[in-house]
């Protein structure tokens, strides 16, 4: 059942106050990672290396392309015949639509803080639509232990409290179920090369992979897979849309370099699959 239109939205659509501690570990050992144009003001925690926009600006960044949705679904095809799957931050439901090719017997639901999820339901991309975040009051109670797989694809980078959202994802997952996380890799060589023009530097949070692994381990989960993957967008996103010729050239170069990039430090994304303790 869709929630009310006042459901909380993703955090980097709305400005927030400056904070003096890390949103991941609470340490006050903050340092400047970068300052730049487009309201980029990124701090990094000296204790856990979590990076975040401080203060949080208004604005949002584009979602991954449909091409990357299909690549992600193909990479997850080894998951054993899940009956139910919740895609968190699903937007228009393009990932569930792509994943059906590899999981034809799986029921896909979508959760998103915007009305896009309702359009995904109307167009048949998801079977149930839920408005809000996992941390929205009442959501985890309604969906508790309901899903065999929960995917957080480029979602944790945009929520007010990524650690709480991660824990809530485990609440709606059945014992023995799988959690799938994709997130920008803050140690990508493109981050240093492009600085404030690197697309993920416009996100609310950059979560180091070791932090997620440690958190999931502390919660009793087993990390079964980690991988560096690449989305061909880094050079493309450095050019404003009116510059058509250099934009087309950058897009072509991004795609050309992807096969060479995905297994190097230039890879801009990591994927993690973890198993919740217990049995179905």
Secondary structure, DSSP 8 states (H G I E B T S, - for coil): ----TT----GGGS-----SS-TTT----EEEEEE-STT-EEEEETTT--EEESS--S-------HHHHHHHHHHTTTS---SEEEEET-TTTHHHHHHTTT-TT-EEEEEESSTHHHHHHHTTS-SEEEES-TTSTTHHHHHTT-EEEEEEES-GGGSS-HHHHHHHHHHSEEEEEEEEEEEE-TT-HHHHHHGGGSGGGGSSEE--HHHHHHHHHHTT-EEEEEEEE--TTTTGGGS-TT-HHHHHHHHHHHHHHHHHHTTSTT--EEEEEEE-SS--
